[in-house]
Amino acid sequence: MRSKLLWAGAMVCLTAAVSQAQDPTKVEPKHYKLDFENDRVQVVSVTYAPHEQSALHDHPGGVVVSITEAHLRFTDENGKVREVFAKPGEARWYPPFKHRVENLGDTTYRGVYIGVKGKLAAANQSSDPTVAMDDETKAIVAALVASAKK
């Protein structure tokens, strides 16, 4: 009886550990494609066709650069809903959080997520993803994007 309880407890712990790591490139490969990764950043291409929704997943804190216009709905693990209207070229900081995404628009959304790993990812710059980045951060991201095109 004890070995069955021990085995059941081990399975519960393993399931909990697996469910906590919900890398979008693994649980949502239709929407998230890993472009580059090292020990400091994870660069992911994001694509949502009109009215598509994702499963619950999370990212490290990071910056999303929108390539196309979009009207997106984010629902966090507690059911809190935020809507975002993204413009092409706009960059926003997102803290790490578990969420679902829904493209509310009639066109495909494309973006690039640059996830920052380590202590910088947890830095609380703005916990509200509906707030675009400040001008200094926009300039830094624009310079990085421009240098990547060269």
Secondary structure, 3 states (H helix, E strand, C coil): CHHHHHHHHHHHHHHHHHHHCCCHHHHCCCCEEEEEECCCEEEEEEEECCCCECCCEECCCEEEEECCCEEEEEEECCCCEEEEEECCCCEEEECCCEEEEEECCCCCEEEEEEEECCHHHHCCCCCCCCCCCCHHHHHHHHHHHHHHHC
